[in-house]
Amino acid sequence: MTAFDHSLTRQLEVLYADHHGWLRSWLRRKLGNAFDAADLAHDTYLRILRTGNVPDAEQSRRHLAKVANGLVIDLYRRRHIEAVYLESIAHLPSAQVPSEESRALVIEALMEVDAILCTLQPKVRAALLLSKMEGLGYREIAQRLHVSISTVERYMVCALLACDRAVHGA
């Protein structure tokens, strides 16, 4: 272990010892549930460990709350995506209902797609969704978004490049 690793570990230990109880209480109030609060408190410290960005003592709670709040948003987004997916398959005949493993894989894939879509500018995202989900042509998309057809073409190039980067790396 290098001196840097030892220092980071020590800083994280102090951060955890000083603020873990507060963070779990804060999350429990926010989520209304001790189990999710415990999970997200744990994930908060893991995220800080992964980034190596341990805040100064006077910024500790603010930093923890910011990281944890992002995780709360992710949790709600995941639950919403999962609920919409489960609702969409609820009407399938029992022979066509995917297995638990398949459902988990689909939800993970949907989360990845959602993460990609969240990186796009709103009109770029709208153009992609109108094209791929609603099957609209560029002329119709241009009318809906009040832009030119060439702008829709640029939007689509941006969206598809973002998808390609996400799948194949930068």
N, C-alpha and C positions, 0 to 999 in steps of 0.2 A: 504494500500500500504506500502510495506516495504521500508526501507531506500535504499536497493539495487535497487528496482523497481523505486523509485523516482530518484535515481542517473542515472540509465540507460535511463529513460524517458528524463531527462534533457540533457544528453549527445546527445541523438538522436535529440532533438529539436535544439540544437546548430549546430549539423552536418547538419541538414536539412536547417536551416536558412542560414548557411554560404556557402553551396555548391549546393543546389537544382537547382538554375538557371544555374550554370556551368554544372551540370550533364545533365540537359535537353538539353542544347545547344550542349554538346559533343555527346549525343545520337542522336540528330537531324542531326548533320553532318554525323554521322556514318550510320544512317538508311535512311536519306533523307526524313524524314517524321515526322512531329511534333506530330501526334497522337500516333504512336508507341513509340516515344521518351518519351512522357508524361506517357504512361502506364509502360514502363520499368523503368523510374525514380522512379515511385511509387513502383513498385515491388522490386527495389533495396533496398529502405528503409524498406520495409516489410521484406525482407530477413535478413537484418541487425538486425531488431527488433526481429525476430524469433531466430536468433542465439545468440543475446545478445553481439555480437562482434563489439562494436563501436571502430573504430580506434583512435589512438592518433591524435592530431591536425595536426602534420606534415605529417602524412601518410593518411590523409582523402581522398584526391583526388585519390591517387593511389589505395586505398582500394575500393572506390566507383567505379572507372573505372574497377577494376578487377571483382567485383561482377556484375556490369552492363554488362560487356563483356560476362560473362558466360550466362547471361540472353539473350543477343543478339544471342549467339550460339544456345541456347535452342529455341528461336523464329524461327530462320532459319531452324533448324532441324524439328521443328513441321510443319512449312510451307511446307517443302520438303515432309515429310511423308503424310501430308494432300493432297498435289498435286498428289503424286503417287497413293494414294488411290482413289481420285476423278477421276483420269485418268483411273484407273482399272475398275471403275463402270460406266464410261461414255458410254460404248457400251452395257450396259444391256438394255433389253426391258423395257419400261416404267413401266410395271407391277412389275418388279423385282427391281426397283431402291429403295434403302432403304430411309426411312424417314429422315428428318433432325436430329431428335433425335437419330435414330439408327446410322447415320453417325458420330455424335458427340461422341457417346459411342465407336464406332469402333476406331475412331482416338485416343481417350483417351487410349484405350487398346493397340493400336499400339505404342503409346508413352511410355507406361509402358514396353512393350516388348523391345523397343529400349533402354530404360534405363537399363534394365537387360543385354542386349547384350553388351552395352558399358562397363559394369563392367568386362567382360570376357577378357582374354588374346586373342590376335588376332587368334592364331591357334585353341584355344578352341572354339571361336566364329565361325570360318570357319568350323570346324568339325561339330558343331551343325547345321549350316545352310546347309551344304552339305547333311547332313543326312535328315533333316526335310523338306527342301525346294526343294532339287533336288532328294531326294530319293535314294541317294547313300549308298551302304553298306560300312562297315568298311574297307574292303580291298581296295575299290576304293578311299575312303577318304585318306587312308594311302598313296596310290600312289600319289594322288594329292598334299598332304601336305609334301611328302617325309619324312614320319615317319613310325614307325612300327605299326602293328595292335594293339598291347597292349597299345601303346601311344594313339592311337585313342580311345580306350576303356577308358583310364584315362581321356582324354579330355571330352568325353561324360558324364562320371560320374561327373566331375567338372561342366559342363554346366547344367546338369539336377539338381544337388544340388543347384546351384545358382538360378535356376528357382523356385525350391521348396522353398528355403528360401524367395524369393521375394513374393511368393504367401501365404505361411503359417507363415512367420516371422522366425526370427533366433531361 
